[in-house]
Amino acid sequence: MQDELLDEYNEKGEVIGVCEARKHLGWYSAGIRDSALFRDLVNRATSYDEMRSLIFEYIMKNETDCQ
């Protein structure tokens, strides 16, 4: 997920990259536990660093819940 996010930023710049990444992250998270909360947070993110942090937290939380 994070590699594709970085590609979006590098290719289109941060403003457009953030907007397009929101759409992709919504698709990727569909059906995963707490995905509605994740999408809500991601849709409010305004920078690459903020999105990256949210992705990391979401992945770590879901990995911990699965163990």
N, C-alpha and C positions, 0 to 999 in steps of 0.2 A: 504494500500500500504506500509506504513512504517513498519508495523509488519512483512510483508513478506521480506522486505529488510533486516531488522535486523536478521531474521532467516537465510537468505542466508549468511550473514557475520559470524554469530555464528557457522554455520555448516561448511563453506568452507574457511573461512578466508577472509580478506578484498580484496585482489587482485582478486581472483576468484569470490567472492561475488559481487564485482562491475561489473565485466563482465557479469555475469548471470543476475544481476538486470537490466542492460541496456535492455536486451531482454524482460524481463517481463514488464518493465515500458513502452516500446514501444507498447506492446500489449494492456496494460491497457489504454493507452492514445489515442489509435486509434479512430478517429472520434470525438474527443472532440476539442473544439475551441483552436486554437494555438498549437495543438499537435505537429506539425512539428518543431516549435521552441523549445518546451519542449524536444523533442527527441534529437535535435541537442545539447542542453545544457547538457542533461543527458549523451549523448555519449562522452562528453568531461570531465565529472566528474571523479575524480581519488580517491575519498575517500567516506566513509560512511557519514561523516558530510556534505560534499558538496552535495551529492545526497539527503540527508534528507532535507536540506535547499531548494533545487530546488523543491522537491515534495511539501513542505509546501507552498512555494510561488505560485506554479502552482495551487494548490487546492484553496488557498485564492483568487487568481485572478479570477478563474472561479466561485467561490461562489459569489463574489462581482458582477461580470458581470451578474449573473442570478437574482439578486435582483432588 
